[in-house]
Amino acid sequence: MSLCCSPAAGRSFLFLSQRPWLRRPVLALRTTTTVASAAPSATPTLSPRQQHQVALYVEALLDWNQRMNLTAVTDEAEVMKRHVDDSLAVLPPLERAYRNQSTSAGGDIDGLSLIDVGSGAGLPGLILAVARPSWRFTLLESMRKRCTFLEHAVEAMGLSNVDVVCDRAENVGQNLDYREAYDIAAARAVAELKVLAEYCLPLVRVGGLFVAAKGHDPHDEIKNAKSAVQKLGASMLELCNVESMGPHGQRTAVIYLKDRATPKKYPRLPGTPSKMPL
């Protein structure tokens, strides 16, 4: 089955062969991985143009939310706090972890590729794409209606570094054009870690990172996901505190290092990871 973006006015279908940016040289990595609790870092400062792009996103989100279920938050200020700021807050620990693991190119983070798994309303992917225009982003979402919104948002925000793929993670993870092709896989509010790991880790190259945005106390999830993560070729790297202005306050970013290839049998058939977690 071919994978493509949901069509939008003025945009053509995107075929797999049109993604040469996915394959990047593999960085040499330090072999030591540790579990660390990092102090929260300041969220990135956006330029006036980037702030305008975010404003266009919020406007589109609230407009389309009247016609489809994209978010339970309907107030502009709350969208900024609970979605935009929350998405940006993941960036500092993610960049720090990538730099710390890279032993070549001076820890250069320009041109990274990131896939946002279960992107939903485009969070955190669209916000991160605004903040890091030199990166390449793929928004992976299985629901066609949401993909149509994502295509509209990309167009409205004037983003040239974002692709939208409408399919299930289990299918995409077995497609050689996507499998182990990304520097980073990120997910926010998608599933429990042991399920999310099977969605995300097959998409991450060896030496790349899997980052899951979680609540203030994900320790039980981390413990329950340990076996699954090991089977999928990764190990725990960091658990970072992330300041959030949302209703639940403190949040965390759980960061894993992909240190070996994922066995070919993963991900399993669509629906299996959630029904029968590893």
N, C-alpha and C positions, 0 to 999 in steps of 0.2 A: 504494500500500500504506500502510495506517495504521500509525503508530508508537505503541507503548504500553508501559507498564511490564509486567514479568512480574507476574502476580497473586500476592498473598500474603494470608494470612488477615486479614480485616478491612480490606483495601485494595481500592479499586476501580480499574478501568482508567483510565489517564490519557490523555486525548485531546489532540491538538495545540492545540485552541482554548483549553485551560485553562492556557496558559503566557504570560499577559500580561507577566510579569516579564522575559521574554527581551529585549524591545525597550527599550533605554535610550537617552537622549539621547547623541549622539556628542560626545565631548570634543574640543575643539580641541587639536592636538598641535604640538609644536615640530617643525620640518622637518628638523633635523639629527639623523642617527642615526650613532652611532659604535660601534666595537667596543672593549669595555673589559674588563679583568680586574679584578673587584671582590674586595675582601677578604671573607672569610666573615663572616657576621653571626650573632649569637646566635639560637638557635631560640626560638620563642614560649614563654612560660610559661603553662601551663594551670591553670585554677582547679580546685578539688576536684571540682566537678561535671563538668568536661571530662575530668579524669583518670579519673573513674568511667565516662564514656562510652567512653573509649579502652579501659579494662579490659573493658567489655562487648563491644567489638569483638574484642579479642584472644581472649576466651573463645569467642565465636561462630566466629571463624576457625579456631581449633584444633579445635573440636568438629566443624565441617563438613568440615574437611580430612581427617578420618578416612574420610569417605564420598566425597569428590571431590578432584581435584587442584587445590588453590587456591594452595599454597605449598610449597616444599621445606623451609622452616624449620618445625620442629615443637616448638621450645623457646620458652617464653613470654618469657624474657629476650632471646633472639635475635630474636624477632618485634619486641620493643620497639626494639632497636638497629637491625636491618636494614630494618625496614618503617616503624614509627611515627616514630622519630627521623629517618630518611632522608626521609620525606614532609614532616615539619615543617621540615626544613632548607631546603627549596625556597622557603618562604614569605617570608623576609626579602628575598632578592634580587628576587623577583617583585614584592613590594609597592614596593620602592624603584624598580624600573624603571617601574612604572605611575605612581607619583607624579612621577618625573622627566619623564615624557613628557606629563603632563597640565598644561595651562595654564589650566584653568578649574576652578571649585569648589574652589580651593585644594588640588588634588591629592587630593580626597576619595576614599576607597576603600570607603566603606560601600555596601552594596547591589550589589556587583559580581556578574556572572554568570560562572561558570566551568564548562566542560565537560571532564570527565576522559575522554579518548579511549582505548579499550582498557582499561577500568578494572580488569578481572580480578577480583581480590579486594577491590577498592575502594580501591586505592592509586594516587595519593595522595588521591583525592577525598574519601573518608569521613573521613580524618584532618584534612584541611583544613576540611571542613564543621564539625567539632567546634571547631577553633581559630577559625573565622570564622563565627559563627552569623548575622551580618547579610548574608552573601553567599548567593547562590542557586547550587546545584550540580546538574549533570546528569552522571550516570554512564552512559557509553555503552559497552556491551558486547554482542558478537555471540552469545555462547554462552548458551543458555537456562538451563542449570544454574547458571552463575555469576550470571546475573541473578536467579534465585530466591534465591541466597544473599545478594546485595546487598539485595534487598527485605527479607529477614529481618533483616539487619544494621541497616538503616535503622530498622526497627520496634523492634528490641531496644535500640538506642542512643537512641531517642526523638528522632530528628532530623526536623524539620519543614521543613528547607531543602534537601532532596535529592530528586531524581527519578531514576528508573532507566529508561533507554531500551534496549531489546533489539533491536539491528539492527546492520548493518555501517556503518562510517563512510562508505563510498562512497554508500550509499543516503541516509543522513541529510544528508550534505553537499549533496545535490541537492534536498532538501526545503525549501521556502521558509520553513517555520516554524522551521527551525534554521539555515539558511544565513546566514552573516554576522550571526548574532544574539548572539554571546557577546563579552564583554569579554576573556576569556582562554580559550585552549585549552591544556590541560596533558596530558602523557603521560609515562609512566615505564616503561622496559623493554618497549616495544611493538615497535619496528622501527627499521631504519636511518633516519637523518634524511631522506634524499631520498624515502623512502617515507612516513615519518611526516608530512612536510610536506603531502603531498597528502591525507592523512587529516584533518589538523587545520586548515590555513589556510582552507579554504572555510567553516569554521564560525565564524571570527573576524570581527568587524565591522572595518571600516576604522578604524584608530586603536587597535585592540586588540593583544593580545600572544599569541604562541605560545611556550610554555615547554616544553622537552624536558629531562628529567633524564637525564644521561649519565654515562659513566665518567670516569676521571681525565684521559684524553687523547683528546678527541673531534675533534681538528683535522682528521684525514683525512675523517671523516664530514662535518664542516662544509664542507670544500673540495668534496667530492663532491656535496653538496646545494645548492651555490650557485646553479647554473642552475635547478634545480627551484624553489627558494624564490623566485627572481626571476620565473619564469613564473607563480607562484601569487599574486603581488602583495605580497611582503614583502621585508624586508631585515634583515640582521644588526644587532642592537642591542648585546647584551652576551654575554660568556662569563664566568660567575661561578664562582668556587671555592665549593664547598659542603662543609662538614665532615661526614663520615659515620663512624659507628662500625662500619660493615659490614666484611666481610673484605678488601675491596679499598681501604679507606681513602678518600683524597680522591676526591670526585666533583665534577661540574660541572652547572650549569644553563645551557643554551643558550637565549637569549632573542631572539626575532625580533619586529619591528614590522610589523604589517599596514598598509601605507601606500597601497594602492590595491585596488580590487575584484578578486577572483579571476575569471578568465575562466569563462564559463558551462560550458565543456566539462570543467571539473575540479570534483570528482573524477570520474575515468573509471569505467567499469563495475566491479562488484565483482571483485576478484582482479587487475585490470590493474595497479594501482600497484605491487604487490609483484612481479609477473612481468615488467613492463616499466617500471621506474622512469624518471622524467623525467630 
